[in-house]
Amino acid sequence: MNRARSRTSPKGFRHKLLYAFLACALITAGTPHVLASYRISGDSMQPTLHDGDRVLAAQAPLCEVIGGIHRGDVVIFRQGDRRFIKRITAEPGEWVRDEDQHRIRLAQDEYYVMGDNRPLSLDSRSFGPVNAAQIIAKVVFRFR
């Protein structure tokens, strides 16, 4: 039996790889307000993210284009003059229990966030829900 195989020549593969690299470089360098790199500081997101890891995050305007923000997403947000990285555990309109075990309903522009390493995390259990306007990016890729 004789089968035809589709093969890309080494030269063709290199050209495709070069074009992909250049496209990524142009997108990343040309649009820092769309994608940004952040370094993780602290252990509150272990085992998912470790101190010193880096993440690539879609800035807020791009979040809606790539599916919005939902439970399970890891986001970067401002709380006062600090930036935090946490996981969305509840979305707008949902009911949650606060640190005192009171049931509260999130407003239509609020999210409840928690670190994956709950005992070490400063999160919504401490400072309350996060307003959508405080979210500056959604993590799309992690690299070490």
Backbone torsions as a table, in degrees:
resi	resn	phi	psi	omega
1	MET	NA	132.6	-176.3
2	ASN	-113.4	114.4	179.8
3	ARG	-109.2	141.2	175.7
4	ALA	-87.6	134.2	177.9
5	ARG	-111.8	140.3	176.2
6	SER	-90.5	117.6	179.3
7	ARG	-125.9	140.5	173.6
8	THR	-95.0	131.1	179.9
9	SER	-65.0	153.1	178.3
10	PRO	-55.6	-37.1	179.5
11	LYS	-66.1	-43.3	178.8
12	GLY	-63.5	-40.7	178.7
13	PHE	-63.4	-42.5	179.1
14	ARG	-62.8	-40.4	178.2
15	HIS	-63.8	-43.5	178.6
16	LYS	-63.1	-41.9	178.5
17	LEU	-64.2	-41.6	178.4
18	LEU	-63.6	-44.7	178.7
19	TYR	-62.6	-41.4	178.9
20	ALA	-63.8	-43.2	178.8
21	PHE	-62.6	-45.8	179.8
22	LEU	-63.7	-39.6	178.2
23	ALA	-62.5	-45.4	178.5
24	CYS	-63.2	-42.2	179.8
25	ALA	-63.0	-43.0	179.5
26	LEU	-66.2	-42.1	179.9
27	ILE	-63.5	-47.5	-177.5
28	THR	-68.5	-47.4	-177.4
29	ALA	-74.1	-36.0	-175.7
30	GLY	-81.6	-14.9	-176.0
31	THR	-136.0	64.6	-179.4
32	PRO	-64.7	-18.3	177.8
33	HIS	-82.6	-1.6	178.4
34	VAL	-105.8	-47.1	177.9
35	LEU	-125.7	142.1	178.4
36	ALA	-146.1	153.8	178.4
37	SER	-102.5	137.9	178.9
38	TYR	-129.7	144.7	175.3
39	ARG	-100.4	136.0	-179.5
40	ILE	-81.8	132.5	177.4
41	SER	-126.7	112.6	179.6
42	GLY	115.9	175.1	-174.0
43	ASP	-114.6	9.6	-173.7
44	SER	-70.3	-14.9	179.6
45	MET	-107.2	11.5	176.3
46	GLN	-68.4	144.6	9.0
47	PRO	-90.0	-0.4	-177.8
48	THR	-67.5	-50.2	-179.3
49	LEU	-126.8	139.7	-178.2
50	HIS	-114.3	156.7	176.5
51	ASP	-53.3	127.1	-179.8
52	GLY	96.1	-16.2	176.1
53	ASP	-62.2	159.9	174.3
54	ARG	-120.9	147.7	176.8
55	VAL	-129.0	150.3	172.0
56	LEU	-103.2	129.0	-174.2
57	ALA	-129.0	140.5	175.3
58	ALA	-82.3	122.5	-179.7
59	GLN	-65.0	160.1	-172.7
60	ALA	-45.6	-45.6	-178.9
61	PRO	-60.8	-32.0	-178.5
62	LEU	-81.1	-20.5	-178.0
63	CYS	-55.1	-43.2	179.8
64	GLU	-65.1	-35.5	-179.3
65	VAL	-67.1	-35.0	-177.7
66	ILE	-97.6	26.3	171.9
67	GLY	107.6	5.5	177.5
68	GLY	77.8	-167.0	-179.0
69	ILE	-116.5	127.3	-175.8
70	HIS	-138.2	166.5	177.3
71	ARG	-51.9	134.2	-179.7
72	GLY	97.9	-20.9	178.2
73	ASP	-70.6	147.7	174.3
74	VAL	-100.4	126.2	-176.0
75	VAL	-125.7	159.8	174.3
76	ILE	-113.5	131.5	-177.2
77	PHE	-143.4	162.9	176.8
78	ARG	-98.4	136.5	173.4
79	GLN	-134.2	103.9	-172.7
80	GLY	68.4	-129.6	179.6
81	ASP	-100.1	13.3	-179.6
82	ARG	-113.3	154.8	173.1
83	ARG	-107.5	138.5	179.0
84	PHE	-124.7	155.8	172.4
85	ILE	-124.7	122.5	-176.5
86	LYS	-147.3	170.6	178.8
87	ARG	-99.2	138.1	175.2
88	ILE	-70.8	123.4	178.7
89	THR	-111.6	-15.8	175.9
90	ALA	-152.5	144.8	-176.2
91	GLU	-104.5	168.3	179.9
92	PRO	-51.5	137.3	177.9
93	GLY	87.3	-9.8	-179.2
94	GLU	-86.6	160.1	177.5
95	TRP	-94.9	139.4	176.4
96	VAL	-137.7	164.5	173.4
97	ARG	-104.9	130.0	178.6
98	ASP	-82.2	-174.3	-177.0
99	GLU	-59.0	-30.1	180.0
100	ASP	-92.5	12.2	179.1
101	GLN	67.2	20.6	173.1
102	HIS	-83.3	138.3	176.0
103	ARG	-81.5	128.6	176.8
104	ILE	-130.0	147.9	177.3
105	ARG	-101.9	130.1	179.8
106	LEU	-72.5	140.4	176.3
107	ALA	-68.9	170.8	-176.7
108	GLN	-68.8	-6.3	177.5
109	ASP	-125.6	24.2	-177.6
110	GLU	-119.9	147.5	176.2
111	TYR	-128.0	149.6	173.8
112	TYR	-103.6	127.9	-176.2
113	VAL	-123.4	146.3	176.8
114	MET	-144.8	150.6	173.6
115	GLY	-78.8	152.4	179.1
116	ASP	-68.4	-27.9	178.1
117	ASN	-97.9	77.9	-170.0
118	ARG	-50.5	-44.2	-177.9
119	PRO	-63.6	-25.1	-177.4
120	LEU	-104.4	6.0	-171.3
121	SER	-98.8	132.1	169.4
122	LEU	-96.5	112.3	-171.3
123	ASP	-149.9	-158.6	-176.2
124	SER	-58.8	-23.4	176.4
125	ARG	-65.0	-25.8	-179.6
126	SER	-97.5	-45.9	-173.8
127	PHE	-112.6	6.7	175.9
128	GLY	86.9	-176.8	-178.6
129	PRO	-62.6	156.7	178.5
130	VAL	-103.4	129.0	177.7
131	ASN	-72.8	143.8	-179.8
132	ALA	-54.6	-33.4	-179.4
133	ALA	-67.4	-20.3	179.4
134	GLN	-80.1	-19.9	-177.6
135	ILE	-76.2	123.3	-177.3
136	ILE	-106.1	-17.7	-178.6
137	ALA	-165.6	158.7	176.0
138	LYS	-119.8	126.7	-178.2
139	VAL	-69.2	130.1	179.7
140	VAL	-117.1	-16.2	-177.4
141	PHE	-159.1	140.3	176.7
142	ARG	-116.8	139.0	173.1
143	PHE	-140.9	153.2	-178.1
144	ARG	-106.7	NA	NA
